[in-house]
Amino acid sequence: MTLVSSVRNFTSFLLVLLPALFGGAGLAMAGSGPSCTDDAMIVFDASGSMSGMLRTGVRESRIDRVRKALEIVLPQIERHRKLGLMVYGPEIGVTYQSKAQCDNINLRFAPVPRAAKRIIKEVNELVPSGVTPLTAAISQAAEVLHYREKPSVILLFTDGQETCGGAPCAVVDDLLRQASGLRIHVINYAIRDPFGIRATFGASCIAERTGGIYVPVETLEELVEAFRKALGCPLMTDASPR
């Protein structure tokens, strides 16, 4: 067998093996929609409710627990895709009654390689405050990703509902009319009322209509697993040390 024939046979073997290993959610071929290596924007909820204390007997806020999850997961995820960060909620000098609060959407940076340390630093410095303009934040993140031109992924992390009058389902439908290669995942940090009843998130359509995942979470373990599922590569991230 010649060297050329050996290379051809090995290439054919890989073309059969890789789809079997990674499936539809793994390393998708070009043109098949978002894959686990496409650029992704994390849209992060830093609204006032994220400063709330967890009822665990330990003085730990919601955002503290998310910080721990990101420190575990992001170093694994950054190996496979460029990541960016957009934050909504806090803004210096804006009062709770101000209409400008709904404009408090801040692009920290567009997707870049090896973004884990940068994202963790940004999130660690956040002081939660303000409201929840999640619909507008999604639209802005899509523009940063140039979603009309290439497959891309948005991960919306939120612990509450839209509070600025946005219509999440309608906006997502409009985005999909302009480009079909956008996938949006939603991690909903579920809040329970004083009776222990988990509030229902009213915009799971954001994920459903784009082929993304919607995951309600409460514990650190659930947060870690949700971030891995939304942004990691199958097998690669699962095999990473925890």
N, C-alpha and C positions, 0 to 999 in steps of 0.2 A: 504493500500500500504506500502510495506517495505521500509526501508531507502535505500537499494541497488537499488530497482526499481526506487525510486525517483531520485537518482543520475544518473542512466542510462537514464531516460527520460529527465532530464535537459541537459545532455551531448548531446543527440540527437537533442534537441532543438537548442543548440548552433551551432552544425555542420550545421544546416539548416540556422540559422539566420546570422552567420558571413559572408558567401559568398554573401548573399543578400545585406548586409550592405556595404561591402567593394569592391565587384566586383573584376575584374581582376587586377585593379591597386592598390588594397588595400593590406591586409595582405595575401599574396599568400601562399598556402600550400607548404610544402617542396617539391623540385623537379620541381616546376612550373616556374623556372626562377627567376630573380631579383624581390625583393619585396621592400616595403617601409621601411624595417628594415635591409636590407643587408648593409654590410660595403660599404662606399662610399669615393672616393677621389675627392676633389675639385682641378681641374687643373686651376690655376689662371694666367691670363695674366697681367704681370706687365711690359710690354714693353713700350717703350718711348711714344707711342701715348696715353697711359692712363693718362699722365700728362696734356693732352690738356684741355683747358678751354671750358666749355659749353657755348653756346650762349644764355644765359638766362638773361643777364644783371647782374648776380651775379657771383662773382669771386669764382667759384666752378669747380674743375677739374672732369674728368670722374671718377677717382679712389675715389675721395671724395664722390661722389654719391653712388658708389658701397659699400663703407664702411658703409654708413648710412643704406643701404638695409640689409647688413649682420648683423648689430647690431639689426635690427628688427626681422629677420627671424631665425638666427642660434639658439638662446635660445629655440625656439620652436622645431626645427628639432632635436637637440641633445638628446631630450628625447627618441627618437625612433630608432636612429641608431648611430653607430660609424662613425666618420668623420676624414679624414686625409687631408693634404694640400700639394700640389706641386705648385711651382711658377716657371715661366719662364720669361726671359727678363734681369733683372739687374744683374750685377756682378761687383764688385769693381776691378778696374785696367784693364778692358778690353775696348778697343776703339771700336768705331762703325765700323771701317774698318776691325777689327780682325775677322778671321774665327772662333776663339774660342767663339764668341758671340753665335753661334748656339748650343754650348754646355752648355749654361747658363740655365740649368734646375735643380732646387734645390728641393729636397724632404725635406720639413720642418718637417713632421712627418707622420707616417702611421696611419690608423684609430684607434682612441681611444674613450672611452666613454667621455661624457661631454666635447666636444672639442670646444664649442662655444667661450669661452673667449680666448682660445689659438689661434684660427684662427683669431679672431678680432684683437688681439694684433699683430700678425704677419703681417696682411694686413695693419694695421695702421702704421707700421714702414717701409713699402715699399717705396722706391723712384724709380718711374718708369724710365726705360731706356732699351735700347737694342732692339732686334728684336723678331721674333715670330716663334719659333720652336715648334709649337703646335702638329705636328704629332709625333715627338720623345717624347714629354711630355706625350702624350696619351699612347704610348707603355710602357713607364717607369711606369706610374701610374697603368697600368694593371698588370705589374709584381709585384708591391708592394701589390696589392690586391690578389695575388695568383689566378688569374682569371681562370686558368685551373682546379682548385680544387673546386671552389664554386661560386655560383652566386654573382655578384658584380656590382657596379655602378660607373661610372665616370661622373662627371659634368665638362665639359669644359666651362670656362668663357673666352671669347675673344672679343676684339674690332677690330680685324683685321684678315687678311688672313695669311696663312702659308708663311713665307718669307725666309725659310732655305732650300728650295728645296724638302721638304717632299711631299709624295703622300698620303694624308689622306684616300681617298677611298680604295686604294690598301692595306694600312696598316690595316685598319679596316677589310677588307675581310680576311686578313691573321690571325688576331686575332680570328675571328669567326670560321675559319677552325680548330683552336686549342681548342676552347671552345665556346659553344653556350649560356652560362649563363651570358654574359657580356652585359650590357646596357650602352649606352653613351648618355647623354643629352648635348645639346649645347645651351648656352645663348650667343647670339651675341649682344654686345653693338653696335648698328648700328651707323655708322658715316655718316653724310651728307656732300656732297661736297659744294663748295661755292654757287652753284645754288640751294641748298636745296634738292638735289636728294640723296636718301639713296643708299649706295653702296650695291651690291649683295654679300652675303657671298658665297664663292665658294665651301664650303665643308659641306653642309648640309647632305651629304651622311653619315657622321659620325653618326648622330642620326638616320637617316632613316633606315640604314642597320642593326642597332642593336636594333631596336624597341624603341629607345629613342625619346625625343621630341626636336624640334628645335624652339627656341623662339627668335625673334628679339625684342630688347627692347631699349627704350630711356629715359623714365621718371623713377623717383624713384618708383612710384606705379607699373610700369611694371616690374622693377627689383625685387621688393618684391614678386610679384605674380609669376614670373618665378622661383625664388629660391624655393618658396613654392611648386610649381607644380612639380619641378624636384626632390626635396629631401624630401618633407613632406609626411605624411600619410594622406590620405583622411579622412575627418571628424575630425580627431584628430588635425591636423594643422589648418584646417579651423575654428575650434571652439576656437582656442587659442586667447587670447587677443592681440590686435594689438596696 
